[in-house]
Amino acid sequence: MRKVYEDRGVEALREVTFEVDAGELVCVVGPSGCGKTTLLRCVAGLLPPTAGSVRVGGVPVTGPPPRMAVVFQEYGRSLFPWMTVRQNVELPLKEKKVPAGRRNELVAGALAAVGLADVADAHPWQLSGGMQQRVAIARAVAYEPQVLLMDEPFAAVDAQTRADLEDLILALWRDLGVTTLFVTHDIDEAVYLGQRVIVLSGSPTVVMEDLKIDLPPERDQLTTRSLPRFADLRGRLYAQIQRARGDR
Amino acid sequence: MNETGRDAARVKAPGEAPGPGRGARAGWAGRVAARVLTVAGVPALLVLAWQVYSSLSENFYVPAPGRVARAFVETWFSERLLDDVLPSLARLLAGYALAAAAGVGLGVAIGLSPRLRAAAEPVLEFFRAIPPPVLVPLIMVLAGIDDGMKVLVIASGCVWPILLNTVEGVRALDEVLSDTCRMYGVRGPSRLRHLVLRGASPQIMAGLRQALSIGIILMVISEMFASSSGLGFTIVLFQRGFEIPEMWSGILLLGLLGYTLALLFRRLERRVLSWHRGRGVDRA
């Protein structure tokens, strides 16, 4: 994927070029205001890049690709408040013309996977923030995407919920083998989740580093985070981000 | 808070053993009485004041409430119900439905298109500013003096709040939700149904509510001009024939009608916007 993007005289992304292999989980970090969300919206086909292109499976992206799902940061605004949890998860499948039987299976499976089977008939606003974000994740999972984009999905939930949700994402990613691009501002989260971490510079944005995370594939909140290698990687990324901010 | 709670518990703990049951029942009866008093108190006082005034004064134009009540029953529980009340209501509903369809339809189109909105908005504000009753003579000339004219008058007054509120509601749709629809292939009629109309429904309902009271006013006014039936027509007829209690009873009927329609509307609104209210309570 390669993209240069300029926006109304504001250069959000100068030159951001990277690739994500099929089935990979790649995290994108960068100082705040560096255009992470812009990048993600371009990849999602919600914004056209000014120059360059986004390709998914070799096909250039001109609008939201059919087999791509997104989990937005603003869970409270990405769920339909007038629909129940089940209806929220089901709507994209109806639009995809998935037959009713298979649809029920997918919805039930996705809700069970995120541990929300028992609140399927509640409305999103009756749930806590973490649970709402799990609904959004279930909706993405039920959609059976090839590519899953996540835009700082856990920025607005508390620490404990966040750890749970991180493990949920890892488990789902492992089970489904879906190519995942995870945008975050949290270095620890990026190292913990990613197979690779891409560090963006401050604006004008370029890729500063593409770091392979050579931690064991099985990750655990306690043991992984206390590995010396975790601290190494974390320290290295931290220094990079500091430099990115200093350069500005 | 905690402190007072404990105090209350301490006071109650050694309290009289048989007390609580009787106390609770008395409290319940008291609450019902208080509620009845709150709801019926002011109307009862008003009727009483009216009674006192009419019995003291010899004013021919202010009959006693009992006299008006009798006139009410005699006048409206008769063929007038079929000849005047129902046609009035039918025209009101027809005009209101027409305005709702046009207002929501146009409002969605204008709200979704920034260019259309920029072009249409000043004109809309101008039309909204024209007091609808002045359209009656114009529409009479254009459309005659039959039912069509009255329906048109009602619709032409009701449409503006519905239209402008719909535009506002559609314009304010959540961007994240809109992006979500794009990502998950929710488009076309499905987007209209699941995102646009539902998302704008709080504003649309607000517009419909304003339009309802405008509609009732225009229903009466349109019938006061050239007409041979309807509530407005009948009230004017009574006034000209010096049938004063009957005239009052017509005003009373209009009040009751407006009240009932507003009540029905509130029930509808509660159903349509249950998600909205729930979310509001949740935030508070």
Contacts between the chains, C-beta under 8 A, distances in Angstrom:
chain1	res1	chain2	res2	distance
A	41	B	179	7.8
A	44	B	179	7.9
A	44	B	183	6.3
A	46	B	179	5.5
A	46	B	182	6.3
A	46	B	183	7.3
A	63	B	182	7.6
A	64	B	182	5.2
A	64	B	183	4.8
A	64	B	185	7.4
A	66	B	185	6.8
A	68	B	183	6.9
A	69	B	183	6.7
A	69	B	184	7.3
A	70	B	179	7.6
A	70	B	180	7.5
A	70	B	183	4.8
A	72	B	176	5.5
A	72	B	179	7.2
A	72	B	180	7.0
A	74	B	176	4.9
A	77	B	174	5.0
A	77	B	175	7.9
A	77	B	176	3.9
A	77	B	177	6.0
A	78	B	176	5.0
A	78	B	177	6.4
A	78	B	179	7.8
A	78	B	180	4.8
A	80	B	177	6.9
A	80	B	194	6.7
A	80	B	195	7.6
A	80	B	198	7.3
A	81	B	275	5.1
A	81	B	276	7.4
A	81	B	279	5.5
A	82	B	198	4.8
A	82	B	201	7.7
A	82	B	275	4.2
A	82	B	276	7.8
A	83	B	194	7.7
A	91	B	184	7.1
A	91	B	186	6.3
A	91	B	194	6.4
A	92	B	184	3.5
A	92	B	185	6.5
A	92	B	186	6.8
A	94	B	190	7.8
A	95	B	184	6.5
A	95	B	185	4.7
A	95	B	186	5.2
A	95	B	187	7.8
A	95	B	190	6.0
A	96	B	185	6.4
A	123	B	275	5.9
A	123	B	278	6.4
A	125	B	275	7.5
A	125	B	278	6.0
A	125	B	279	4.3
A	125	B	282	4.9
A	126	B	278	7.1
A	126	B	282	7.0
A	139	B	184	7.5
A	143	B	184	6.6
